[in-house]
Amino acid sequence: MVSSVEKSHTPGVLPWWAKDRGFGLLLIATGFISWLAAGKLVLERIELYKNPDYITSCDINPWISCGTVMKSAQAGIFGFPNPFLGIVCFAIVVTIGMMLLAGASKLQRWFWICFQVGITAAMGLVIWFWSQALYEINALCPYCMIVWAMTIPLFVFTTARNFITGVIPASVGVKKFFAEWSWIVTAIIWVLVAASVVLRFPNAFFG
């Protein structure tokens, strides 16, 4: 069955990841991995609530320390620990992926626009957390970085799919770019983030 979103794509053939099944698998993979990381952070935060002297499982050195990050003001920008928001939001992402695999083929354009807004907000938060970890907190949280790594393809491919399928109006050239270059864009962002982390904290990786 072809979805209403897929029908709106007229030129060429949809990449496998832009089809309902492929995109559903992408949402499940990125969402579930992020959910696990957020869940681990929730458990670690609960231990810190019970014992302020608790050493988290990823307190490796002064630069790689979940405990340091969790105790910062940036770790609770909404008035509660950020991971609590993560386990809710990423569970929604996984649920949408399961819906697509189950054949939910009549999701309307407004739904995907709302999803785009949510994913864009998540990417914006990731960029902010990245800047805060590197230049304000001066410490890294490995589980947070897993969420960063998963949010990047989630944002890129959601945006690409919405351009390709016409949810976001775009020219043929823009659609062609996203259809062919989304993997490269994702890889470039991954490399840039990794390089910024290594350059900012060389002692954490090279002694």
MARNUTOR-912512 format. One line per field, with one value per residue: residue number from 1; residue in three letters; x negated, z negated, y of N, C-alpha, C in turn. Coordinates in pm, whole numbers. Each point is the difference from the previous one (the first is absolute). Layout:
<rs>
k	c(NUM|...);
r	c(ALA|...);
n_px	c(X|...);
n_pz	c(Z|...);
n_py	c(Y|...);
ca_px	c(X|...);
ca_pz	c(Z|...);
ca_py	c(Y|...);
c_px	c(X|...);
c_pz	c(Z|...);
c_py	c(Y|...);
</rs>
This chain:
<rs>
k	c(1|2|3|4|5|6|7|8|9|10|11|12|13|14|15|16|17|18|19|20|21|22|23|24|25|26|27|28|29|30|31|32|33|34|35|36|37|38|39|40|41|42|43|44|45|46|47|48|49|50|51|52|53|54|55|56|57|58|59|60|61|62|63|64|65|66|67|68|69|70|71|72|73|74|75|76|77|78|79|80|81|82|83|84|85|86|87|88|89|90|91|92|93|94|95|96|97|98|99|100|101|102|103|104|105|106|107|108|109|110|111|112|113|114|115|116|117|118|119|120|121|122|123|124|125|126|127|128|129|130|131|132|133|134|135|136|137|138|139|140|141|142|143|144|145|146|147|148|149|150|151|152|153|154|155|156|157|158|159|160|161|162|163|164|165|166|167|168|169|170|171|172|173|174|175|176|177|178|179|180|181|182|183|184|185|186|187|188|189|190|191|192|193|194|195|196|197|198|199|200|201|202|203|204|205|206|207);
r	c(MET|VAL|SER|SER|VAL|GLU|LYS|SER|HIS|THR|PRO|GLY|VAL|LEU|PRO|TRP|TRP|ALA|LYS|ASP|ARG|GLY|PHE|GLY|LEU|LEU|LEU|ILE|ALA|THR|GLY|PHE|ILE|SER|TRP|LEU|ALA|ALA|GLY|LYS|LEU|VAL|LEU|GLU|ARG|ILE|GLU|LEU|TYR|LYS|ASN|PRO|ASP|TYR|ILE|THR|SER|CYS|ASP|ILE|ASN|PRO|TRP|ILE|SER|CYS|GLY|THR|VAL|MET|LYS|SER|ALA|GLN|ALA|GLY|ILE|PHE|GLY|PHE|PRO|ASN|PRO|PHE|LEU|GLY|ILE|VAL|CYS|PHE|ALA|ILE|VAL|VAL|THR|ILE|GLY|MET|MET|LEU|LEU|ALA|GLY|ALA|SER|LYS|LEU|GLN|ARG|TRP|PHE|TRP|ILE|CYS|PHE|GLN|VAL|GLY|ILE|THR|ALA|ALA|MET|GLY|LEU|VAL|ILE|TRP|PHE|TRP|SER|GLN|ALA|LEU|TYR|GLU|ILE|ASN|ALA|LEU|CYS|PRO|TYR|CYS|MET|ILE|VAL|TRP|ALA|MET|THR|ILE|PRO|LEU|PHE|VAL|PHE|THR|THR|ALA|ARG|ASN|PHE|ILE|THR|GLY|VAL|ILE|PRO|ALA|SER|VAL|GLY|VAL|LYS|LYS|PHE|PHE|ALA|GLU|TRP|SER|TRP|ILE|VAL|THR|ALA|ILE|ILE|TRP|VAL|LEU|VAL|ALA|ALA|SER|VAL|VAL|LEU|ARG|PHE|PRO|ASN|ALA|PHE|PHE|GLY);
n_px	c(-85|32|-78|79|-98|-6|130|-34|-79|-12|-109|-39|-86|83|-101|-66|-87|47|0|127|-30|-73|89|94|-79|-20|129|29|-94|16|131|-15|-103|64|108|-80|-63|117|43|-119|14|124|-44|-97|93|78|-109|-17|130|-20|-108|-12|-55|111|-80|37|64|23|-30|-58|11|-79|-30|0|107|85|-68|-111|38|34|-111|-10|12|-86|-20|56|-8|75|-93|-36|-60|-86|-66|73|-36|-126|24|63|-84|-103|78|32|-129|-29|96|-44|-123|50|58|-113|-69|92|-42|-40|74|81|-124|64|0|107|21|-43|79|95|-17|0|102|52|-31|45|100|11|-14|87|69|-18|22|102|43|-24|50|101|5|-24|84|99|50|-60|102|-24|119|-61|90|-35|-126|47|67|-110|-73|103|-3|-130|-10|53|-74|-116|30|41|-96|-92|59|9|-125|-49|77|-52|-29|-129|65|-43|-104|0|-78|80|107|-62|-33|117|51|-98|17|113|-44|-40|115|64|-75|19|127|9|-69|77|105|-37|-30|114|53|-64|24|122|2|-112|-9|129|-57|-94|59);
n_pz	c(0|81|-82|-65|-92|18|3|-95|-1|97|-9|82|-67|-100|-66|-28|-47|116|32|-14|61|96|12|-1|75|75|-10|22|94|57|4|31|82|46|9|46|77|35|20|55|64|23|25|75|55|1|41|81|26|3|78|-49|-75|57|40|103|76|37|-130|115|24|-29|120|-35|-34|-2|-111|59|110|-71|-62|131|10|99|-102|-36|128|-15|-96|87|-39|88|-56|-98|55|-2|-115|-23|41|-42|-105|14|18|-97|-69|47|-29|-114|-9|47|-83|-84|84|-92|108|-95|-45|-43|92|-69|3|127|17|-80|65|113|-49|-42|116|62|-88|21|130|-15|-78|93|93|-72|-22|130|28|-79|48|120|-16|-65|19|117|35|25|50|-9|-98|-39|18|-61|-86|-12|-7|-76|-67|29|15|-121|-28|44|-37|-115|-7|33|-79|-88|37|-2|-106|-7|-116|28|54|112|62|125|17|-85|60|115|-49|-61|116|51|-76|-40|53|106|3|-25|89|78|-38|14|113|34|-45|58|109|-16|-28|97|81|-53|4|53|-122|29|117|-19|-118);
n_py	c(-119|96|67|88|-16|-132|10|88|-107|89|83|-98|-75|-20|57|-111|93|45|-129|-33|-115|56|98|-94|-76|107|29|-128|-10|119|-16|-130|22|108|-76|-97|91|54|-124|-25|115|-41|-123|54|76|-107|-66|103|-13|-132|20|123|-97|-41|-96|72|-85|126|-2|30|127|104|-52|-127|69|-101|-33|44|-64|-109|39|18|132|-25|-82|117|30|-110|-1|-92|-113|44|-103|58|114|-44|-63|115|95|-71|-19|128|29|-86|58|116|-42|-45|117|54|-78|45|96|88|-17|44|5|104|97|42|-132|-9|105|-50|-115|71|68|-115|-61|109|2|-132|26|97|-83|-93|93|38|-125|-21|120|-33|-123|50|103|-63|-120|-3|-74|-127|-25|-118|-15|122|-37|-109|77|73|-112|-32|114|-3|-134|0|105|-45|-124|50|92|-90|-87|98|28|-124|-19|122|-58|20|101|-58|54|-40|107|66|-50|27|119|14|-37|76|107|-50|-114|69|69|-114|-63|105|4|-132|12|102|-66|-116|70|66|-119|-65|102|-4|-134|43|54|15|21|94|32);
ca_px	c(85|-79|54|32|-126|-75|68|-29|-132|21|-116|-93|41|-40|-104|62|20|111|125|56|-71|-137|0|43|-116|-93|53|-11|-141|-54|80|-20|-135|5|82|-83|-98|73|40|-118|-24|102|-40|-116|45|70|-103|-56|97|-7|-132|-72|-139|0|-84|74|-73|-82|-99|-126|-107|61|62|110|64|144|34|-25|103|130|8|-1|131|49|55|142|44|146|41|-19|-113|26|28|141|61|-49|65|136|-3|-52|103|94|-67|9|141|31|-66|80|123|-31|-21|130|82|75|-33|84|-43|18|-113|-14|-67|-143|-50|-17|-114|-118|-22|-52|-136|-85|-23|-95|-132|-42|-45|-127|-104|-21|-67|-138|-77|-14|-92|-136|-55|46|-13|-135|1|80|83|8|138|53|-57|75|122|-41|-32|123|88|-48|68|145|34|-35|86|137|5|-15|123|107|-25|16|140|85|54|-59|-14|-139|-24|-50|-141|-12|41|-105|-113|28|12|-130|-109|34|-99|-124|22|-4|-138|-78|34|-62|-145|-24|26|-108|-124|9|-16|-140|-84|28|-46|-102|-53|93|-15|-140|-80);
ca_pz	c(0|10|-89|62|12|111|124|37|63|138|80|-44|-95|-136|-62|-91|-133|3|5|-133|-72|-28|-96|-127|-58|-42|-123|-108|-37|-64|-119|-106|-55|-80|-117|-93|-59|-92|-113|-85|-69|-105|-111|-64|-71|-120|-96|-52|-94|-123|-58|74|22|92|119|111|75|106|-54|40|-33|-19|121|35|-129|-1|-126|13|87|-66|-109|56|19|134|0|-34|50|-6|-139|-37|78|144|49|-14|126|106|5|52|141|85|5|104|128|24|26|138|86|-4|76|143|32|-9|115|-17|126|24|-82|81|9|-124|-97|29|-32|-146|-30|40|-102|-119|25|12|-137|-61|56|-59|-136|10|31|-122|-99|48|-28|-145|-50|44|-31|-128|-102|18|-26|95|-49|110|35|72|134|76|43|107|120|57|38|127|116|-16|54|142|86|-11|85|139|43|14|125|114|17|20|-124|7|143|43|142|37|-34|-145|-26|50|-93|-123|32|31|-86|-142|-73|-6|-94|-134|-31|-20|-132|-99|-2|-58|-144|-61|5|-98|-133|-16|-5|-125|-115|46|-112|-33|95|29|-121);
ca_py	c(119|122|102|128|73|-56|34|138|6|-40|-30|-103|-102|33|-82|-98|56|97|-76|-21|-106|41|110|-58|-67|105|59|-97|-18|120|29|-99|19|122|-30|-77|91|88|-83|-21|127|12|-88|61|122|-45|-37|125|55|-78|15|105|-40|-114|13|-61|-103|60|93|-63|94|133|52|-91|-19|26|64|143|57|-9|97|135|63|-34|-135|2|131|12|-15|-140|-52|-12|-136|-35|44|-88|-131|20|40|-106|-104|44|-26|-145|-32|40|-98|-123|28|-9|-142|-68|37|126|66|117|113|120|91|75|-87|1|134|0|-85|77|103|-66|-47|118|48|-94|29|126|-29|-72|99|80|-85|-19|121|14|-102|28|132|51|-105|-54|-144|-75|-111|-98|-34|117|-1|-99|68|92|-78|-53|111|56|-62|15|132|11|-83|50|119|-44|-67|99|72|-89|-40|116|55|133|31|19|-22|-133|-5|-21|-138|-88|12|-74|-142|-58|44|0|-80|77|110|-60|-37|122|56|-89|24|132|-7|-80|78|109|-60|-41|119|73|-80|-96|-80|-107|-110|-30|5);
c_px	c(-89|65|31|-125|-79|64|-35|-135|14|-127|-85|62|-49|-117|64|30|113|135|47|-79|-141|-7|44|-116|-101|46|-15|-145|-54|75|-27|-137|-4|80|-79|-101|66|44|-114|-32|102|-38|-119|41|73|-101|-65|95|-10|-132|-80|-146|-11|-86|69|-89|-87|-85|-138|-119|62|75|116|67|148|41|-18|108|134|18|0|142|62|67|148|63|152|52|-6|-113|37|30|145|78|-39|74|144|-4|-51|94|104|-59|9|143|40|-65|78|131|-24|-22|131|95|85|-31|82|-33|-6|-124|-22|-74|-151|-61|-24|-121|-131|-33|-62|-144|-96|-30|-101|-141|-54|-51|-133|-115|-32|-74|-145|-84|-22|-99|-144|-55|48|-20|-142|-10|96|78|15|141|68|-51|64|129|-32|-15|126|93|-42|64|151|45|-25|98|148|18|-7|129|113|-20|33|147|95|67|-50|-21|-146|-10|-50|-147|-23|38|-108|-120|24|10|-137|-107|29|-99|-131|12|-7|-143|-86|28|-60|-149|-31|21|-112|-131|3|-21|-146|-91|20|-55|-106|-55|90|-20|-145|-90|-73);
c_pz	c(0|-85|77|16|119|134|47|69|144|76|-59|-97|-138|-44|-102|-137|-5|12|-142|-79|-38|-104|-137|-71|-52|-131|-118|-47|-76|-130|-114|-64|-89|-128|-104|-70|-101|-124|-97|-78|-112|-121|-77|-81|-127|-109|-60|-96|-136|-72|80|29|96|122|115|79|110|-52|21|-38|-13|121|48|-130|6|-127|6|83|-70|-109|49|14|134|5|-36|43|-6|-143|-51|88|147|46|-15|125|113|7|51|151|90|3|106|138|35|34|142|98|6|77|150|42|-1|112|-18|117|27|-91|86|-7|-130|-105|20|-23|-150|-40|35|-103|-125|17|15|-137|-71|50|-56|-142|-1|28|-124|-106|38|-35|-150|-57|32|-59|-132|-112|2|-40|99|-70|115|42|73|144|89|52|111|131|68|48|134|121|-8|59|151|86|-12|91|147|52|21|123|120|29|13|-124|-17|148|36|149|24|-40|-148|-37|42|-95|-124|25|14|-105|-150|-84|-17|-99|-144|-41|-26|-137|-111|-15|-64|-151|-71|-5|-103|-141|-26|-13|-129|-121|44|-111|-38|89|21|-122|-16);
c_py	c(124|108|128|84|-49|37|140|15|-49|-32|-110|-98|39|-86|-95|59|102|-69|-30|-103|43|110|-49|-69|101|64|-94|-13|121|31|-95|14|124|-23|-77|90|92|-77|-26|127|23|-83|59|124|-37|-38|124|69|-69|21|103|-35|-119|30|-73|-96|57|115|-60|87|139|53|-86|-41|37|73|150|68|3|105|145|53|-38|-137|-4|131|19|-16|-142|-55|-24|-143|-44|42|-94|-132|10|26|-112|-121|34|-28|-148|-40|37|-96|-131|18|-14|-144|-77|39|123|92|126|116|126|92|76|-82|7|138|12|-83|71|107|-61|-46|117|59|-89|26|132|-18|-72|96|84|-81|-24|122|18|-100|36|129|61|-102|-59|-147|-67|-110|-100|-35|116|0|-106|62|100|-76|-53|111|59|-69|10|134|6|-77|37|121|-39|-64|100|87|-88|-30|118|53|143|32|28|-27|-142|-14|-25|-143|-99|3|-85|-150|-66|29|-6|-81|77|115|-51|-32|123|61|-86|29|135|1|-76|79|112|-52|-35|122|78|-74|-100|-87|-116|-121|-43|8|133);
</rs>
